[in-house]
């Protein structure tokens, strides 16, 4: 495989050479994984979602610091079993309170069309909870119901809940997945739970 192609595919995974050096994965290991899974998804292998710490910091700033819950989509690229979390994709909200948030359907559909129109796919949806601390990012019944609707609609997404002090919990309903958070400024706390350092 030509070096230019490898560089492009590696960039699609949302990493840079320097990010790979800062992680446990070496450049050669990353390239080997890209070559192995670049074409088609491997049956039985869980999806791997790759998120940069900078995106998570931006999402925290977008969602939190408000007296009401907020929400947005995250779009990225698909490469075999790999999905990148790259871009905050906003849509209008029809209702917000301290304990719930609801998206405006026409606006959310338009956002989905914009994502697909750019050759991207919906890879995650993020929303905030009003509390603080690790326990505040619990997955509610409403959260699971929303996630289930997305998964049953054939969107290969994961969800994430942000607390007001920077805790993040990633989750799914029945989707089997692995998650890699690359870059500095976000620390892993527990299984699927991370913390934004600047919060």
N, C-alpha and C positions, 0 to 999 in steps of 0.2 A: 504494500500500500504506500502511495507517495506521501512524502512528509507534509505537503500542503493539505492533502485530504485529511491526514491524521490531525493536523493542527486545527482544521475546521471542525472536525467531529469532536475533538477534545473541548473546543470552545463551546460547542453546542451543549456539552454536559455542564456548562456553567462554571468551569474551573479555569484557572490560568496556570502557567508553569509554576509561578511563585506560590500559588495556593497549594498546588500538589506537593511542593517541597515542605510547606508548613504542616501538612497532614501526614498521617502514617503511610499513606499510599505514595509510592515513588512515581516519577514521570513514566518510567518504563512499565510499571504495573498498571497505571491508568490507561496507557496506550494499548496494552494487551487486552484489557477489559473492553475498550471501545472496539477493537478489531473483532473480538469474540462475539459481541452482542449488537453490532452496529446495524445489521440488516433487519432481522425479524425477531420478534419476541420469542423467548425460549419457554416452551410449555412447562408449567410447574415451577418456574422460577419466579419468586416474588418481584413485584415492581420495586425499583430503587428510585427514590426521590432525592434530588440533590438541591439543597438550598444554601445560598450564601448568607453569611451573617449580616452583611450590609442590607440585604433585602429585609431580613427579620427586624433589624433596627428601624428601617423605614416604615415597615408595617406597624410596629409598636407606636411610632410617632403619629401615624395616620389614625390608628384605631383608639388610642388611649388618651387620657387627660380630659375626657369629656364626662358629663354627668349621665350620659346615656350610652347604651351599647351601640356599636358600629360594626360594619361588615364590608368586605370587598372580595373580589375574585383574585386569583393569582394565575397568570398564564405562563406557559413555557413551551419547550420543545420535547418531542418524543423521539427516542433513539433506541429501538429494540425494547428492552425492559427498563430503560432509563427514562426518567421524566425530570425536567428541570423546573425549578420554581424561580422565575426570572423577573416578572413584571407585575406590579400592582395594577389591577384593572378595576376601575371604579364603576359603579352604577348607582342610580338614584334609589333612595330608601323611602318606602311609603309609610313606615311607622318606626319610631324609636322610643324606648323608655329605658328606665334604669335596669330592667330585667328582661327586655326582649328587643329584637330588631327584625324588621321585615323588608325585603327587597321589593322594589317596584318591578312588576313582571315585564312590561314593555321595555323598560330600561335595561333590565338584566338580560333579556333576549337580545337586545341590540349589542350589548357588550360581548355576548357569546358569538354573535355574528362577526363582530370586529376581530375577535381573537382568531376565529377560523379564517377570516379574510386575509390575515397576515401570515397564514400557514402555521399558526401556533395552536395549542390546545389548552383547555382548562385543566390545570394540574392541581389546584388547591382552592379552598375558600377559607378565609380567615375572619374571625370575629372576636369581639372583646366581651369580657365579663366585668361587672362593676367593682368586684372586690380586689383584695390584695392577698398575696401569699400563694404558696403552691396549691393549697386546697381550693382556692377560688377558681381554678381552671378545670373544675370537674366537668364531665361531659353530661349534659342534661338530656332528658328524653326528647326535647325539641331538637337538640343538636344531632342526636342519632337519627331522628326521623328525617331531617334535612339531608344528612349524609347518605342515608339509605335511598332517598329519592334520586340523588345525584348518581349513586352507583348503579341503581336499577335503570337509569337513563343512559347507561353506558359511558358515563364520564369517569375516567380513571383518576379520581381525585382523592386527596386526603384533606382532612379538616385540621384547623388549628385554633386554639382559644388563647387569647392574650389577657393577662391580668393587668391591673393598673400600675403594678410595680415591676412589670417585665417578665413574669413567668409565662411560659408558652407550653401548652400541651397539644401534641399532635395525636390524631385519632382517625379511625375508619370504622365502618360497620362490619362488613365481612371481607373487605379487601386485605389481602396479605401483602405487606410492604416492608421495605427497609428504608431508613432515612439516614442521609449524610448531611451534616451541617458543616460547611467549610468556611474558613476565614476566622478572623479574631473578633472578639466582642460578644460572643454568645457561648455560654457554658452549659454543658450537659449536666443536669441535676439528677435525673432518674430515668427510668425507661420511658421514652417519648416525652420527657419533660426537660425544657431548657430555660435559661435565664439570660435576658439581655443585660449585659454588664452596666451600660450607661443609664439604665432605668433608675 
